[in-house]
Amino acid sequence: MLASDAEALSRLDERLSGFVQGNVRSRGAISIRPSDCSVWDGNPRDVPGLSAESCRSLIDSIALEDGNRIPVLVRHNPTGSDLPYQLLVGSRRRFAVDWLNHNGRPEIRLNALIVELSDEEAFRLADIENRERQDITELDRARSYQKAVDQFYGGVQSRMAEALGLSNSQLSRLLSLAQMPDEVVDAFATRDELRVRHSEVLTPLLRRPQQCERVLATARVIGEEQQRLSATGERMIPAAAVLARLKAAGKTASGVREVEGVIELNGARIGRMRNVREGLSVELLVSEGLSVRDLCSALEAAILDARAQVESQDDELDIED
């Protein structure tokens, strides 16, 4: 095992031990076959994406030590399941032992600790382990958080942030990433390349209907290009280039930004305005008793607001990649 891997495991041991001592009700250690347990669907890890290549260091370590040093955590499966246990933490260790069982080491067993944990406790424990792993994408982690905030915390982000030891802003940024449309996800060469910093740039564009339509249309084109490049073994479009094209799609022709708003006077709607190629198009509903002065004041306020929208959009589009 590499020194860096050993150091990471030591840090993980400490974090897991602290949680286990304070929260986990254990029923004892056992040795089981990997096939004895299903994987709990609350874990953010992309289990089908695990491979011998991505788990090579762990496979070699377990083979050398004749088993996994850090036990996986399992609980009894709900009544009616064909398998006796449900894996809560340790997907990589389970995969590694299973791979070894099918590749010359059938005697190795999966060391496991049976615990009593609620789904919310299991989610927090899995999160502790998975934050140490580089093979979990920001998108997978974000989507697991999106599911958990409703399932375990009543949709209250502040409760979830406190439970996980995150700031509200950190959690909000991850949840914004989780909401990226599939077209945008598929535009990037791999799921790992789509990061929180990208969603911070794209989210403001996706909130505006016309810009969103253009961004998604461009994302679909890029996604098709990525598929062709992948199929022919060519270098795929890097993340920075993808982001630049999506940002450009969020701008209207000739640099005109999206502006649309209502013109009001004393709380009553008297017209609306929207941008066109030549400038602003204004429609007014002029009723009797409305003075020209009042009309001009309302129109001036609407134009100033439109300028503020353009400046705000420019600021958002100028965010660093």
Solvent accessible surface area in square Angstrom, and as a share of the most:
residue,aa,sasa,rsa
1,M,95,0.42
2,L,121,0.60
3,A,87,0.68
4,S,73,0.47
5,D,45,0.23
6,A,41,0.31
7,E,104,0.47
8,A,23,0.18
9,L,20,0.10
10,S,57,0.37
11,R,112,0.41
12,L,1,0.00
13,D,43,0.22
14,E,129,0.58
15,R,91,0.33
16,L,17,0.08
17,S,51,0.33
18,G,48,0.46
19,F,16,0.07
20,V,38,0.22
21,Q,155,0.69
22,G,63,0.60
23,N,46,0.24
24,V,18,0.10
25,R,119,0.43
26,S,62,0.40
27,R,142,0.52
28,G,32,0.30
29,A,83,0.64
30,I,49,0.25
31,S,72,0.46
32,I,11,0.06
33,R,119,0.43
34,P,3,0.02
35,S,69,0.44
36,D,40,0.21
37,C,0,0.00
38,S,38,0.25
39,V,44,0.25
40,W,13,0.05
41,D,116,0.60
42,G,12,0.12
43,N,14,0.07
44,P,16,0.10
45,R,15,0.06
46,D,67,0.35
47,V,42,0.24
48,P,125,0.78
49,G,49,0.47
50,L,20,0.10
51,S,45,0.29
52,A,25,0.19
53,E,154,0.69
54,S,57,0.37
55,C,0,0.00
56,R,97,0.35
57,S,46,0.30
58,L,21,0.11
59,I,2,0.01
60,D,75,0.39
61,S,7,0.04
62,I,4,0.02
63,A,26,0.20
64,L,143,0.71
65,E,82,0.37
66,D,97,0.50
67,G,5,0.05
68,N,3,0.02
69,R,136,0.50
70,I,19,0.10
71,P,51,0.32
72,V,0,0.00
73,L,11,0.05
74,V,0,0.00
75,R,39,0.14
76,H,90,0.40
77,N,22,0.11
78,P,85,0.54
79,T,149,0.86
80,G,75,0.72
81,S,55,0.36
82,D,143,0.74
83,L,64,0.32
84,P,67,0.42
85,Y,34,0.13
86,Q,25,0.11
87,L,2,0.01
88,L,0,0.00
89,V,1,0.01
90,G,1,0.01
91,S,5,0.03
92,R,32,0.12
93,R,10,0.04
94,R,52,0.19
95,F,49,0.20
96,A,0,0.00
97,V,0,0.00
98,D,47,0.24
99,W,70,0.25
100,L,8,0.04
101,N,28,0.14
102,H,140,0.63
103,N,73,0.38
104,G,63,0.61
105,R,64,0.23
106,P,82,0.52
107,E,104,0.47
108,I,4,0.02
109,R,72,0.26
110,L,0,0.00
111,N,54,0.27
112,A,1,0.01
113,L,34,0.17
114,I,13,0.07
115,V,2,0.01
116,E,65,0.29
117,L,13,0.07
118,S,56,0.36
119,D,52,0.27
120,E,41,0.18
121,E,28,0.13
122,A,0,0.00
123,F,4,0.02
124,R,51,0.18
125,L,0,0.00
126,A,0,0.00
127,D,5,0.03
128,I,30,0.15
129,E,6,0.03
130,N,10,0.05
131,R,76,0.28
132,E,38,0.17
133,R,41,0.15
134,Q,179,0.80
135,D,64,0.33
136,I,20,0.10
137,T,18,0.11
138,E,58,0.26
139,L,0,0.00
140,D,16,0.08
141,R,58,0.21
142,A,0,0.00
143,R,76,0.28
144,S,15,0.10
145,Y,1,0.00
146,Q,55,0.25
147,K,101,0.43
148,A,2,0.02
149,V,6,0.03
150,D,94,0.49
151,Q,98,0.43
152,F,33,0.14
153,Y,8,0.03
154,G,61,0.59
155,G,38,0.36
156,V,64,0.37
157,Q,76,0.34
158,S,58,0.37
159,R,128,0.47
160,M,0,0.00
161,A,3,0.02
162,E,144,0.65
163,A,41,0.32
164,L,15,0.08
165,G,65,0.62
166,L,23,0.11
167,S,53,0.34
168,N,87,0.45
169,S,71,0.46
170,Q,84,0.38
171,L,0,0.00
172,S,49,0.32
173,R,106,0.39
174,L,13,0.07
175,L,7,0.03
176,S,30,0.19
177,L,0,0.00
178,A,12,0.09
179,Q,119,0.53
180,M,9,0.04
181,P,36,0.23
182,D,93,0.48
183,E,50,0.23
184,V,0,0.00
185,V,10,0.06
186,D,86,0.45
187,A,0,0.00
188,F,7,0.03
189,A,22,0.17
190,T,71,0.42
191,R,94,0.34
192,D,62,0.32
193,E,56,0.25
194,L,0,0.00
195,R,72,0.26
196,V,15,0.09
197,R,117,0.43
198,H,5,0.02
199,S,0,0.00
200,E,60,0.27
201,V,1,0.00
202,L,0,0.00
203,T,22,0.13
204,P,16,0.10
205,L,1,0.01
206,L,29,0.15
207,R,177,0.65
208,R,54,0.20
209,P,113,0.71
210,Q,95,0.42
211,Q,1,0.00
212,C,28,0.17
213,E,122,0.55
214,R,72,0.26
215,V,0,0.00
216,L,31,0.15
217,A,43,0.33
218,T,31,0.18
219,A,0,0.00
220,R,114,0.42
221,V,74,0.43
222,I,0,0.00
223,G,7,0.07
224,E,97,0.44
225,E,41,0.19
226,Q,4,0.02
227,Q,128,0.57
228,R,144,0.53
229,L,40,0.20
230,S,64,0.41
231,A,90,0.70
232,T,93,0.54
233,G,69,0.67
234,E,99,0.44
235,R,188,0.68
236,M,51,0.23
237,I,23,0.12
238,P,52,0.32
239,A,19,0.15
240,A,64,0.49
241,A,38,0.29
242,V,0,0.00
243,L,0,0.00
244,A,51,0.40
245,R,88,0.32
246,L,0,0.00
247,K,31,0.13
248,A,62,0.48
249,A,17,0.14
250,G,0,0.00
251,K,75,0.32
252,T,25,0.15
253,A,60,0.46
254,S,97,0.63
255,G,44,0.42
256,V,42,0.24
257,R,36,0.13
258,E,18,0.08
259,V,6,0.04
260,E,110,0.49
261,G,23,0.22
262,V,74,0.43
263,I,0,0.00
264,E,101,0.45
265,L,33,0.16
266,N,147,0.75
267,G,70,0.67
268,A,56,0.44
269,R,138,0.50
270,I,16,0.08
271,G,3,0.03
272,R,80,0.29
273,M,5,0.02
274,R,96,0.35
275,N,30,0.15
276,V,48,0.27
277,R,161,0.59
278,E,155,0.69
279,G,35,0.34
280,L,73,0.36
281,S,32,0.21
282,V,57,0.33
283,E,81,0.36
284,L,60,0.30
285,L,121,0.60
286,V,95,0.55
287,S,74,0.47
288,E,176,0.79
289,G,87,0.84
290,L,36,0.18
291,S,50,0.32
292,V,111,0.64
293,R,197,0.72
294,D,61,0.32
295,L,30,0.15
296,C,73,0.44
297,S,60,0.39
298,A,7,0.06
299,L,46,0.23
300,E,105,0.47
301,A,61,0.47
302,A,12,0.09
303,I,57,0.29
304,L,96,0.48
305,D,80,0.41
306,A,4,0.03
307,R,149,0.54
308,A,51,0.40
309,Q,53,0.23
310,V,48,0.27
311,E,112,0.50
312,S,52,0.33
313,Q,4,0.02
314,D,43,0.22
315,D,99,0.51
316,E,43,0.19
317,L,5,0.03
318,D,106,0.55
319,I,69,0.35
320,E,148,0.66
321,D,80,0.41
